Amino acid sequence: MAKVDPRAAVYTGSFDPITLGHLNVIQRCSRLVDRLIVGIGVNIEKEALFSVEDRMDLVRQSTAELKNIEVLAFDGLAVEFVKQCQARVMVRGVRSLSDMEAEFTMSLANRKLAPDIETIFLMSGEEYAHISSSLIKQIAALGGREELERFVPPVVAEALRERLIDPSDQ
C-alpha cells in the first residue's frame, strides 16, 4: 500500500473555466499544505466548454506562481482520486449556504465511501461569492475582456473570448 502524504490536499472540480473564486481557494489552500493537487474532473453528464487538456492548461497558467501546485485530470469518484494522489484531505470551496448544504451532503457520502479521507471547506472570499461558471459564460458572450477579467484570470478571459465570440465580431 502506498504511503499517504499527510501534508498533501486535493481540490477537485470541473474548472470549466477556472474563476477568480477558484483561484482564491487555491491560493489560500496552497499556504496551508505542502502539496496541493488540483483535480480536473470529467463529468460525462455535462457538456464542457473547454476540453480537459485546455482546462488543465488554463489552471496551470493561472497558478504558475504557486510552486506547490500540481494539476491532474481524473474521472470517477473524487474520493478515489484523492486516494490515488496518496492524500487524505479533500478541499471543497463554498460560496453560499446553498453550496454548503450540497457540499455537506456530498461530504457525508464521501465519508461513507472513504472514512480515511477528511473534507475541509474553504469559503471563497466575499468578493467572489457570486461567481459561477454560468455567469462567466454569459458575461463572455455579452461583455468585453475588461468585464471578464473582473471574474477570471486574464488568460481565461482570452480563451473564453476566442471560444465564444465570432471572429468577425472582433
Order of alpha helices (4+ residues) and beta strands (2+ residues): beta-alpha-beta-alpha-beta-alpha-beta-alpha-beta-alpha-alpha-alpha
